[in-house]
Amino acid sequence: MANTWQGEFPWQNTVRDGYERTSPAGAFPANGYGLYDMAGNAWEWTCDWYRAEGDAPPASPCCAPVDESYDASSPEIRIPRKVLKGGSHLCAPNYCLRFRPAARMPQMIDTGMSHLGFRCVRRG
């Protein structure tokens, strides 16, 4: 269970989950690994630079270099992109594709939106 859009996006939000916009962290039960909010609520902006799948692998095994980080579907826009994962409270089956922790999508680094965030880790 996660904070996502219920109804037909963008005109009908039934708010069945109790939240019209973002929800407080931990408002929904943890997954099988004890992790909260892995999908829905706010897209997770990762530290990895985006690199289109199918391209040659980067020289470093951890991530793509910033100068190669762009969306192949919009090559004319040369603003570097970070990897987004998870999904947001605006994701609905009729609108968003691939809103899940394992999916990745590009997001320009100069973007600020209410449904974009990052994950904080607290060591126990």
ZIVEN-V958965 format. One record per backbone hydrogen bond with DSSP energy under -1.0 kcal/mol. NH is the residue of the N-H (numbers start at 1). CO is the residue of the C=O. If there is no record, write none. Layout:
nh: (NH NH)
co: (CO CO)
//
This chain:
nh: (4 5 12 14 18 27 31 34 41 42 43 44 45 46 50 55 68 69 70 74 77 82 83 84 85 86 89 91 95 96 100 105 107 109 111 116 117)
co: (2 91 8 6 15 24 35 31 3 40 115 85 117 83 81 52 65 66 68 71 74 107 48 105 44 100 41 88 92 92 98 84 82 80 108 113 43)
//
